[in-house]
Amino acid sequence: MLSELANLVKDSMRDAIVSELKAALDRNSALIEKLETALKVKDEKISVLEVKLEEKHDCLEQYQRHQYLCILGVPESEGEDTDAIAVDVAAQIGVELEVHDIDRSHRVRRRGERPRPVIVKFVSYRKRREVFLNEKKLKGKPITIREDLTQARHKLLRQYIDKYGVTSVWTIDGNIFVKIGEVKR
């Protein structure tokens, strides 16, 4: 009878411990599910904020470049004066540009087969805009003037040019425009 009583107490204790462990496991499982849901919501929010932050960073970087233009296609020479190149290109399009209108200028990228672009920072946005608006007068010449775009915008511009053609894609103040049929976007 004593051994039966001991077995009964032992079974009762085991059932109580198992019941307690099951309850703890259920509570922990519910807590884990709740935390997983909260984590998923936070991950989605972080993803949205990352996209917004990248867009804001791109906008700020592009704004910093609003006084810059790139001149492409000008042959390189030893000891050249990039300010003089900018003044000469401006003269070719009928814009009166003087060295004091330029904050700084230099070649960018590494030397390669093609001449490196000349990047020009203007003292005045108005003068930069005047040069850029007259860029179309270079049509038929090997020289081109482009806005200085961020990497992300330049990549997007290349994609649109590849898709719609160079004559249907242009930029104004860092914004990319595409003409599809008769509609400008």
N, C-alpha and C positions, 0 to 999 in steps of 0.2 A: 504494500500500500504506500509506503514511503517512496518507493521508486516511481510509482504512478504519479504521486503528488509532485515529485521532482520533475518528471517529464511534462506534467501539466503546466507547472510554473515555467519551465524551460520553453515550451511551445508558446505560452502566453507572452513571455518576454520577447521571443523571436518575432511573433506576430506584431507586437507593439513597436519593436525596432524597425521591422520591415514597413509597417504602416507609416511610421515617422519618416523613414528614408524616402518612401514614395511621395509623401506630402512635400518634403524638402525638394525632391527632384522636380515635382510639378511646379513648385514656386520658382525654382531656378530656371526651369524651361520657359515659363511665362516671362520671367525677367529677361532672359536671353532673347526671346522673340521681340519683346518691347525694345530692347537695346539695339537689336539688328534693324528694326524698323526706323528707329531714331537715327541710327548711323546712315541708313540708306537716304533718308531725308536730308541729312547734313551733307552727304556726298553730292547729292543733286544740287544743293544750294551752293556748295563750293565750286562745282562745275560751272554753274551759271555765273558766279562771281568771277571765276577765272576768265571766262569769255569776255565779260564786261571790262575787267581789268586790262586784258590784252587790247581790246578795242580802244579804251581810254588812253593806254600807253601809246598806241599807234597814232591816235589823234594828236596827242601832245608832241610826239616825235615829228609828225608831219607839220605841225604848227611851227616848230623850231626851224623847219626847212623852208618856210614860206618866202624867204628872201633869197633863196638859192636857185640857180639854173645850171643845167649841164649842157655843155657844148660838145657835140660829138662829131667825129670825122675830120678834125683839124690835124694835119700831119705834125709829128713831133720833130723837134730839132734840139741839138745840144745847146744848153744855156738860154733857152727861150724865155720870154717874158709872157706869162699867162694873162696878165692884165692887158698887155698890148694885143694879145689874141682876142680877148673879149671886146676891146674897143674896135678892132678891125672887123670882127663879125657884126657888131652893132652897126658900123658904118655901111656894111654890105646890105643891110635891111633898112637903111635910112633912119636909124636912130642915133641921135647925137649922144654919145657916151664918153665920159672922160674918166681918167684914172681915179679922180677923187669921188666918183660915183660907185666905185668898187671898194668893198671892205677888204676882201681878200680873194685870191684865186689860186688854184693849183691843179695839177693832174691827179686823178684818182685811179686806183687799181694798180696791178702789176703790169710791167711791160709784156707785150705779147705781139701777135701778128698785126693786129689793128692798132691804130693810135688810141691812146688812153683818153677818156673824156676829160675835159677841163671843167671843173666846178667853180662857179663864180657866186660869191655872196655880195649882194648889192647893199649899199648904205641905205637906200630908200626902196620900199616896196613899190612905189609908183614907177621908178625907173626900171625895176625888174619886170613889172607888168607891161610896160611899154615895149621892152625888148621881146618879151614872150608873145605879145599880141602881134608883133610884126614878123614872127618866125616864119610864117607862110611865104614870105618873100624869098626864102632860101630854096623854094621848090625847084627841083632840077639840079641843085648843087649837092656836092657830097657832104655838106655840113648840115647838121640838124641841131635844134635847140629843144631840150626837154626840161620839164620840171624835175627837181630832185625829189624823188619819192622814197618812202620807207620801203624796206624789203618786202613787207606784206603787200603793200599797194603795187609795187613794181611787179611782183609775182602775179597778182590779179590782172594787172594791165597786160602782161605777156599772154596770159590765158585768153583774155578777150581779143587781143590782136590775132592770136592763132585761130580763134573761133570765127571772128567777124571781119578780120582784115584791118590793115593799118589805117585805111581811109575812113573806117566806121567807128574808130575808137580814139578818144582824145581825153586830155585832162585839163581841168581848170582849178587852180588853187588846191591841188592835191586830190581833187575829186575826179573819179573816172566816169566818163560818159560814153555810151554806146548807142549807135544808130542802128536799129534793126528795122529794115524796110523803111518806112517813112516816120517811125516813132523814135524819138530820142529818149534814152533812159539814163 
